[in-house]
Amino acid sequence: MTDAPRLVVTVDQGRCIGSGLCARTAPADLLLAANGRAAPARSQTGPSEELTEAAELCPVEAIAVRDAATGALVAPVW
């Protein structure tokens, strides 16, 4: 069992433009759905540099990564 925090990834479908940058950066955690917009690959995930980078690289800031237990924003952090 790991002590790593569980994370919840959300994508604002109204903001997402479907650039695909996130899915290429963190393919284990983000995918492009049938509507061409980003979507989380699972309900919860563990921390990864790729996921943090994907949230920070989103050109329209549509991705939020939060601590599942506290709701605290993990990425993007400016």
N, C-alpha and C positions, 0 to 999 in steps of 0.2 A: 504494500500500500504506500502511496506517495503522499507527501505533504504539499505538493504543488497545488495552488489554487485552481479551482474549476472556473472556466470562463464561459460567458454567454456572448455570442456574436449576433448583432442585429444589423440589418441593412434597411435603410430608409428607401423604400421602393419609389417614392415620389421624387427623390433626389438622384437616385442611381441613373447613370446614362449608359451603362452596359459597356464600358471601355474594355473590360476583361483584364485589366491590370492586376486586380486583386486575385482573381482566379489563377493567373499565371504566377503570382508571387507566393500565394499560400494555397496551393491546390488541395491540400489535405483538409482545409478548413472552409474554403469558399469555392463556389461553383457558379456558373452561369445557368440560370433556370431557363425553362422553355420560352419565357417571355423576353429573354435576352438580358435580363437584369441579374445582378449578383444575389446570391442567397447563401445562408450558412449551410455547410455540409452536414451538420449534426446539431442537436439541441445544446450540448455543452462540449467543451474541448479543454485541453490543457494549454499552458503558455508555450509560445514559440516565437522566435525572432521573426519568422516569416509572416505570422499573423499580425504582429505589431506593425511590421513594415507595410503590409497590405493596407491596414487601416490608415496609416499615416500617408501613404501614397495616393489614396483615393482622390481623384481630381475634384470631386464635389462634396467630399467629407460625408459620404453616405453610410460609412461603416463605423460602428461603435463596438468596442470590446470591453465588457464589464466583468468584474468579479462576481461570480454567481452567488456567493454568500452575502456580500455587502452591497452590491450594486454599484460600487465605486468604479469610475471610468479608468480603464487601464490603457486604452489607446483609442483614438489618437491623443497624444499629449503634446502640446505645443509649448 
